[in-house]
Amino acid sequence: MAGFAILTQPFGDQIDRCMTYQPSDRPLPAIVVDHPTQMVEDDVLHRRAEQIADAVERLLNDEEPENPSP
């Protein structure tokens, strides 16, 4: 894996759109976290950090990240 994207829920489909123009031999993993991520209280910021850490751990274990429902 060369990389992965971290996006918020409203932009989760953007990876598919971008990959149309820059195809890859493997799907690019995307970590989609709840929205918003800026100007939030500390507890919300910690939840977003936990979402990212959990998703990265899943990627390192060759599992798909669990993305929030739209």
Biopython code that builds the backbone (N, CA, C, O; Angstrom):
import numpy as np
from Bio.PDB.StructureBuilder import StructureBuilder

atoms = [
    (1, "MET", "N", (0.843, -1.161, 0.000)),
    (1, "MET", "CA", (0.000, 0.000, 0.000)),
    (1, "MET", "C", (0.895, 1.231, 0.000)),
    (1, "MET", "O", (1.834, 1.326, 0.791)),
    (2, "ALA", "N", (0.604, 2.156, -0.875)),
    (2, "ALA", "CA", (1.394, 3.378, -0.968)),
    (2, "ALA", "C", (0.840, 4.482, -0.086)),
    (2, "ALA", "O", (1.569, 5.414, 0.254)),
    (3, "GLY", "N", (-0.400, 4.405, 0.286)),
    (3, "GLY", "CA", (-0.994, 5.447, 1.105)),
    (3, "GLY", "C", (-2.455, 5.175, 1.347)),
    (3, "GLY", "O", (-3.017, 4.197, 0.854)),
    (4, "PHE", "N", (-3.065, 6.062, 2.119)),
    (4, "PHE", "CA", (-4.497, 5.994, 2.342)),
    (4, "PHE", "C", (-5.001, 7.399, 2.621)),
    (4, "PHE", "O", (-4.238, 8.289, 2.995)),
    (5, "ALA", "N", (-6.272, 7.574, 2.438)),
    (5, "ALA", "CA", (-6.875, 8.897, 2.619)),
    (5, "ALA", "C", (-7.683, 8.926, 3.906)),
    (5, "ALA", "O", (-8.254, 7.915, 4.316)),
    (6, "ILE", "N", (-7.725, 10.088, 4.538)),
    (6, "ILE", "CA", (-8.586, 10.307, 5.693)),
    (6, "ILE", "C", (-9.537, 11.438, 5.313)),
    (6, "ILE", "O", (-9.109, 12.556, 5.023)),
    (7, "LEU", "N", (-10.821, 11.132, 5.319)),
    (7, "LEU", "CA", (-11.842, 12.084, 4.906)),
    (7, "LEU", "C", (-12.954, 12.143, 5.945)),
    (7, "LEU", "O", (-13.065, 11.260, 6.796)),
    (8, "THR", "N", (-13.768, 13.175, 5.873)),
    (8, "THR", "CA", (-14.967, 13.209, 6.700)),
    (8, "THR", "C", (-16.144, 12.692, 5.884)),
    (8, "THR", "O", (-16.093, 12.657, 4.655)),
    (9, "GLN", "N", (-17.192, 12.296, 6.573)),
    (9, "GLN", "CA", (-18.322, 11.614, 5.961)),
    (9, "GLN", "C", (-18.864, 12.282, 4.692)),
    (9, "GLN", "O", (-19.123, 11.566, 3.724)),
    (10, "PRO", "N", (-19.048, 13.588, 4.634)),
    (10, "PRO", "CA", (-19.616, 14.153, 3.403)),
    (10, "PRO", "C", (-18.740, 13.954, 2.165)),
    (10, "PRO", "O", (-19.220, 14.090, 1.040)),
    (11, "PHE", "N", (-17.466, 13.633, 2.366)),
    (11, "PHE", "CA", (-16.549, 13.543, 1.235)),
    (11, "PHE", "C", (-16.043, 12.121, 0.986)),
    (11, "PHE", "O", (-15.065, 11.930, 0.264)),
    (12, "GLY", "N", (-16.691, 11.141, 1.568)),
    (12, "GLY", "CA", (-16.244, 9.761, 1.459)),
    (12, "GLY", "C", (-16.186, 9.226, 0.042)),
    (12, "GLY", "O", (-15.369, 8.355, -0.256)),
    (13, "ASP", "N", (-17.035, 9.730, -0.835)),
    (13, "ASP", "CA", (-17.049, 9.235, -2.212)),
    (13, "ASP", "C", (-15.993, 9.895, -3.099)),
    (13, "ASP", "O", (-15.843, 9.516, -4.261)),
    (14, "GLN", "N", (-15.275, 10.855, -2.578)),
    (14, "GLN", "CA", (-14.299, 11.589, -3.386)),
    (14, "GLN", "C", (-13.136, 10.724, -3.848)),
    (14, "GLN", "O", (-12.557, 10.981, -4.904)),
    (15, "ILE", "N", (-12.787, 9.710, -3.078)),
    (15, "ILE", "CA", (-11.680, 8.826, -3.489)),
    (15, "ILE", "C", (-12.028, 8.129, -4.796)),
    (15, "ILE", "O", (-11.206, 8.078, -5.711)),
    (16, "ASP", "N", (-13.248, 7.590, -4.889)),
    (16, "ASP", "CA", (-13.651, 6.925, -6.126)),
    (16, "ASP", "C", (-13.602, 7.884, -7.310)),
    (16, "ASP", "O", (-13.189, 7.505, -8.406)),
    (17, "ARG", "N", (-14.020, 9.113, -7.089)),
    (17, "ARG", "CA", (-14.007, 10.102, -8.167)),
    (17, "ARG", "C", (-12.572, 10.413, -8.601)),
    (17, "ARG", "O", (-12.287, 10.501, -9.795)),
    (18, "CYS", "N", (-11.683, 10.578, -7.638)),
    (18, "CYS", "CA", (-10.284, 10.886, -7.966)),
    (18, "CYS", "C", (-9.599, 9.723, -8.666)),
    (18, "CYS", "O", (-8.800, 9.924, -9.580)),
    (19, "MET", "N", (-9.909, 8.528, -8.242)),
    (19, "MET", "CA", (-9.251, 7.363, -8.817)),
    (19, "MET", "C", (-9.697, 7.108, -10.253)),
    (19, "MET", "O", (-9.055, 6.339, -10.970)),
    (20, "THR", "N", (-10.775, 7.734, -10.678)),
    (20, "THR", "CA", (-11.200, 7.643, -12.071)),
    (20, "THR", "C", (-10.128, 8.224, -12.986)),
    (20, "THR", "O", (-9.878, 7.706, -14.074)),
    (21, "TYR", "N", (-9.503, 9.300, -12.534)),
    (21, "TYR", "CA", (-8.489, 9.977, -13.339)),
    (21, "TYR", "C", (-7.078, 9.446, -13.101)),
    (21, "TYR", "O", (-6.197, 9.620, -13.942)),
    (22, "GLN", "N", (-6.867, 8.802, -11.966)),
    (22, "GLN", "CA", (-5.548, 8.274, -11.608)),
    (22, "GLN", "C", (-5.734, 6.842, -11.116)),
    (22, "GLN", "O", (-5.633, 6.584, -9.916)),
    (23, "PRO", "N", (-6.005, 5.908, -12.028)),
    (23, "PRO", "CA", (-6.308, 4.535, -11.605)),
    (23, "PRO", "C", (-5.118, 3.865, -10.909)),
    (23, "PRO", "O", (-3.960, 4.231, -11.106)),
    (24, "SER", "N", (-5.454, 2.881, -10.100)),
    (24, "SER", "CA", (-4.459, 2.128, -9.352)),
    (24, "SER", "C", (-4.740, 0.645, -9.538)),
    (24, "SER", "O", (-5.864, 0.251, -9.849)),
    (25, "ASP", "N", (-3.709, -0.175, -9.344)),
    (25, "ASP", "CA", (-3.921, -1.616, -9.458)),
    (25, "ASP", "C", (-4.640, -2.176, -8.237)),
    (25, "ASP", "O", (-5.133, -3.304, -8.264)),
    (26, "ARG", "N", (-4.699, -1.382, -7.160)),
    (26, "ARG", "CA", (-5.412, -1.781, -5.944)),
    (26, "ARG", "C", (-6.274, -0.611, -5.482)),
    (26, "ARG", "O", (-5.915, 0.548, -5.692)),
    (27, "PRO", "N", (-7.403, -0.907, -4.859)),
    (27, "PRO", "CA", (-8.205, 0.204, -4.325)),
    (27, "PRO", "C", (-7.440, 0.951, -3.231)),
    (27, "PRO", "O", (-6.763, 0.335, -2.407)),
    (28, "LEU", "N", (-7.551, 2.262, -3.230)),
    (28, "LEU", "CA", (-6.912, 3.075, -2.206)),
    (28, "LEU", "C", (-7.784, 3.042, -0.957)),
    (28, "LEU", "O", (-8.945, 3.448, -1.008)),
    (29, "PRO", "N", (-7.246, 2.569, 0.161)),
    (29, "PRO", "CA", (-8.045, 2.542, 1.382)),
    (29, "PRO", "C", (-8.364, 3.965, 1.842)),
    (29, "PRO", "O", (-7.523, 4.861, 1.765)),
    (30, "ALA", "N", (-9.569, 4.149, 2.311)),
    (30, "ALA", "CA", (-9.970, 5.460, 2.816)),
    (30, "ALA", "C", (-10.526, 5.302, 4.223)),
    (30, "ALA", "O", (-11.351, 4.427, 4.489)),
    (31, "ILE", "N", (-10.067, 6.150, 5.102)),
    (31, "ILE", "CA", (-10.605, 6.222, 6.457)),
    (31, "ILE", "C", (-11.579, 7.391, 6.457)),
    (31, "ILE", "O", (-11.199, 8.536, 6.208)),
    (32, "VAL", "N", (-12.826, 7.087, 6.737)),
    (32, "VAL", "CA", (-13.852, 8.121, 6.753)),
    (32, "VAL", "C", (-14.292, 8.309, 8.194)),
    (32, "VAL", "O", (-14.794, 7.378, 8.823)),
    (33, "VAL", "N", (-14.103, 9.515, 8.715)),
    (33, "VAL", "CA", (-14.481, 9.811, 10.098)),
    (33, "VAL", "C", (-15.720, 10.702, 10.094)),
    (33, "VAL", "O", (-16.054, 11.336, 9.093)),
    (34, "ASP", "N", (-16.384, 10.730, 11.235)),
    (34, "ASP", "CA", (-17.562, 11.567, 11.369)),
    (34, "ASP", "C", (-17.219, 13.026, 11.155)),
    (34, "ASP", "O", (-16.079, 13.448, 11.346)),
    (35, "HIS", "N", (-18.207, 13.780, 10.762)),
    (35, "HIS", "CA", (-18.052, 15.209, 10.519)),
    (35, "HIS", "C", (-18.723, 15.953, 11.658)),
    (35, "HIS", "O", (-19.761, 15.482, 12.123)),
    (36, "PRO", "N", (-18.226, 17.051, 12.135)),
    (36, "PRO", "CA", (-17.045, 17.800, 11.737)),
    (36, "PRO", "C", (-15.805, 17.358, 12.501)),
    (36, "PRO", "O", (-15.884, 16.552, 13.429)),
    (37, "THR", "N", (-14.652, 17.901, 12.094)),
    (37, "THR", "CA", (-13.391, 17.614, 12.781)),
    (37, "THR", "C", (-12.706, 18.880, 13.263)),
    (37, "THR", "O", (-11.708, 18.808, 13.981)),
    (38, "GLN", "N", (-13.219, 20.020, 12.886)),
    (38, "GLN", "CA", (-12.614, 21.294, 13.289)),
    (38, "GLN", "C", (-13.575, 22.070, 14.176)),
    (38, "GLN", "O", (-14.794, 21.928, 14.076)),
    (39, "MET", "N", (-13.000, 22.892, 15.046)),
    (39, "MET", "CA", (-13.794, 23.751, 15.919)),
    (39, "MET", "C", (-14.789, 22.932, 16.744)),
    (39, "MET", "O", (-15.961, 23.290, 16.859)),
    (40, "VAL", "N", (-14.301, 21.825, 17.316)),
    (40, "VAL", "CA", (-15.143, 20.938, 18.121)),
    (40, "VAL", "C", (-14.596, 20.882, 19.550)),
    (40, "VAL", "O", (-13.453, 21.256, 19.812)),
    (41, "GLU", "N", (-15.425, 20.414, 20.441)),
    (41, "GLU", "CA", (-15.016, 20.240, 21.828)),
    (41, "GLU", "C", (-13.964, 19.134, 21.927)),
    (41, "GLU", "O", (-13.822, 18.317, 21.018)),
    (42, "ASP", "N", (-13.240, 19.120, 23.028)),
    (42, "ASP", "CA", (-12.175, 18.126, 23.217)),
    (42, "ASP", "C", (-12.681, 16.692, 23.125)),
    (42, "ASP", "O", (-12.007, 15.840, 22.545)),
    (43, "ASP", "N", (-13.861, 16.406, 23.688)),
    (43, "ASP", "CA", (-14.361, 15.031, 23.659)),
    (43, "ASP", "C", (-14.647, 14.579, 22.225)),
    (43, "ASP", "O", (-14.427, 13.414, 21.894)),
    (44, "VAL", "N", (-15.130, 15.476, 21.379)),
    (44, "VAL", "CA", (-15.373, 15.133, 19.978)),
    (44, "VAL", "C", (-14.045, 14.905, 19.270)),
    (44, "VAL", "O", (-13.912, 13.966, 18.485)),
    (45, "LEU", "N", (-13.081, 15.742, 19.535)),
    (45, "LEU", "CA", (-11.762, 15.592, 18.934)),
    (45, "LEU", "C", (-11.128, 14.260, 19.319)),
    (45, "LEU", "O", (-10.493, 13.608, 18.489)),
    (46, "HIS", "N", (-11.298, 13.857, 20.571)),
    (46, "HIS", "CA", (-10.771, 12.561, 21.018)),
    (46, "HIS", "C", (-11.482, 11.406, 20.309)),
    (46, "HIS", "O", (-10.848, 10.409, 19.962)),
    (47, "ARG", "N", (-12.791, 11.532, 20.093)),
    (47, "ARG", "CA", (-13.517, 10.476, 19.367)),
    (47, "ARG", "C", (-13.023, 10.364, 17.936)),
    (47, "ARG", "O", (-12.887, 9.259, 17.413)),
    (48, "ARG", "N", (-12.752, 11.494, 17.297)),
    (48, "ARG", "CA", (-12.227, 11.448, 15.927)),
    (48, "ARG", "C", (-10.846, 10.790, 15.911)),
    (48, "ARG", "O", (-10.548, 9.994, 15.020)),
    (49, "ALA", "N", (-10.012, 11.115, 16.883)),
    (49, "ALA", "CA", (-8.679, 10.505, 16.969)),
    (49, "ALA", "C", (-8.792, 8.997, 17.173)),
    (49, "ALA", "O", (-8.021, 8.229, 16.597)),
    (50, "GLU", "N", (-9.753, 8.578, 17.992)),
    (50, "GLU", "CA", (-9.959, 7.139, 18.198)),
    (50, "GLU", "C", (-10.421, 6.472, 16.907)),
    (50, "GLU", "O", (-9.994, 5.359, 16.601)),
    (51, "GLN", "N", (-11.288, 7.139, 16.149)),
    (51, "GLN", "CA", (-11.727, 6.578, 14.870)),
    (51, "GLN", "C", (-10.536, 6.374, 13.938)),
    (51, "GLN", "O", (-10.410, 5.329, 13.300)),
    (52, "ILE", "N", (-9.672, 7.370, 13.864)),
    (52, "ILE", "CA", (-8.502, 7.273, 12.983)),
    (52, "ILE", "C", (-7.558, 6.177, 13.460)),
    (52, "ILE", "O", (-7.089, 5.374, 12.654)),
    (53, "ALA", "N", (-7.273, 6.133, 14.757)),
    (53, "ALA", "CA", (-6.360, 5.117, 15.292)),
    (53, "ALA", "C", (-6.909, 3.711, 15.073)),
    (53, "ALA", "O", (-6.163, 2.808, 14.692)),
    (54, "ASP", "N", (-8.202, 3.518, 15.309)),
    (54, "ASP", "CA", (-8.815, 2.199, 15.095)),
    (54, "ASP", "C", (-8.742, 1.796, 13.626)),
    (54, "ASP", "O", (-8.454, 0.643, 13.305)),
    (55, "ALA", "N", (-9.003, 2.754, 12.737)),
    (55, "ALA", "CA", (-8.971, 2.451, 11.306)),
    (55, "ALA", "C", (-7.554, 2.110, 10.840)),
    (55, "ALA", "O", (-7.370, 1.183, 10.051)),
    (56, "VAL", "N", (-6.566, 2.842, 11.316)),
    (56, "VAL", "CA", (-5.178, 2.556, 10.943)),
    (56, "VAL", "C", (-4.767, 1.182, 11.454)),
    (56, "VAL", "O", (-4.083, 0.434, 10.754)),
    (57, "GLU", "N", (-5.176, 0.853, 12.655)),
    (57, "GLU", "CA", (-4.866, -0.478, 13.193)),
    (57, "GLU", "C", (-5.482, -1.571, 12.329)),
    (57, "GLU", "O", (-4.854, -2.598, 12.073)),
    (58, "ARG", "N", (-6.714, -1.344, 11.881)),
    (58, "ARG", "CA", (-7.349, -2.329, 11.002)),
    (58, "ARG", "C", (-6.575, -2.455, 9.684)),
    (58, "ARG", "O", (-6.381, -3.563, 9.184)),
    (59, "LEU", "N", (-6.132, -1.322, 9.122)),
    (59, "LEU", "CA", (-5.349, -1.370, 7.883)),
    (59, "LEU", "C", (-4.049, -2.142, 8.078)),
    (59, "LEU", "O", (-3.647, -2.919, 7.211)),
    (60, "LEU", "N", (-3.394, -1.930, 9.212)),
    (60, "LEU", "CA", (-2.140, -2.646, 9.485)),
    (60, "LEU", "C", (-2.362, -4.141, 9.640)),
    (60, "LEU", "O", (-1.446, -4.937, 9.433)),
    (61, "ASN", "N", (-3.590, -4.521, 10.007)),
    (61, "ASN", "CA", (-3.942, -5.939, 10.130)),
    (61, "ASN", "C", (-4.584, -6.472, 8.855)),
    (61, "ASN", "O", (-5.217, -7.528, 8.867)),
    (62, "ASP", "N", (-4.417, -5.729, 7.737)),
    (62, "ASP", "CA", (-4.983, -6.107, 6.431)),
    (62, "ASP", "C", (-6.496, -6.265, 6.471)),
    (62, "ASP", "O", (-7.055, -7.141, 5.812)),
    (63, "GLU", "N", (-7.152, -5.413, 7.247)),
    (63, "GLU", "CA", (-8.611, -5.393, 7.313)),
    (63, "GLU", "C", (-9.089, -4.056, 6.764)),
    (63, "GLU", "O", (-8.333, -3.086, 6.723)),
    (64, "GLU", "N", (-10.347, -4.012, 6.343)),
    (64, "GLU", "CA", (-10.932, -2.758, 5.864)),
    (64, "GLU", "C", (-11.309, -1.889, 7.059)),
    (64, "GLU", "O", (-11.793, -2.404, 8.068)),
    (65, "PRO", "N", (-11.096, -0.585, 6.959)),
    (65, "PRO", "CA", (-11.552, 0.303, 8.031)),
    (65, "PRO", "C", (-13.069, 0.273, 8.140)),
    (65, "PRO", "O", (-13.766, 0.141, 7.133)),
    (66, "GLU", "N", (-13.580, 0.395, 9.358)),
    (66, "GLU", "CA", (-15.025, 0.503, 9.558)),
    (66, "GLU", "C", (-15.388, 1.964, 9.421)),
    (66, "GLU", "O", (-15.018, 2.778, 10.268)),
    (67, "ASN", "N", (-16.101, 2.305, 8.374)),
    (67, "ASN", "CA", (-16.465, 3.687, 8.121)),
    (67, "ASN", "C", (-17.871, 3.957, 8.623)),
    (67, "ASN", "O", (-18.732, 3.080, 8.543)),
    (68, "PRO", "N", (-18.121, 5.155, 9.138)),
    (68, "PRO", "CA", (-19.457, 5.475, 9.625)),
    (68, "PRO", "C", (-20.483, 5.466, 8.505)),
    (68, "PRO", "O", (-20.145, 5.701, 7.345)),
    (69, "SER", "N", (-21.716, 5.199, 8.846)),
    (69, "SER", "CA", (-22.802, 5.207, 7.863)),
    (69, "SER", "C", (-23.128, 6.637, 7.465)),
    (69, "SER", "O", (-23.018, 7.559, 8.273)),
    (70, "PRO", "N", (-23.533, 6.814, 6.200)),
    (70, "PRO", "CA", (-23.898, 8.178, 5.769)),
    (70, "PRO", "C", (-25.142, 8.673, 6.470)),
    (70, "PRO", "O", (-25.584, 9.796, 6.225)),
]
sb = StructureBuilder()
sb.init_structure("model")
sb.init_model(0)
sb.init_chain("A")
sb.init_seg("    ")
for serial, (resi, resn, name, xyz) in enumerate(atoms, 1):
    if name == "N":
        sb.init_residue(resn, " ", resi, " ")
    sb.init_atom(name, np.array(xyz, "f"), 0.0, 1.0, " ", f" {name:<3s}", serial, name[0])
structure = sb.get_structure()
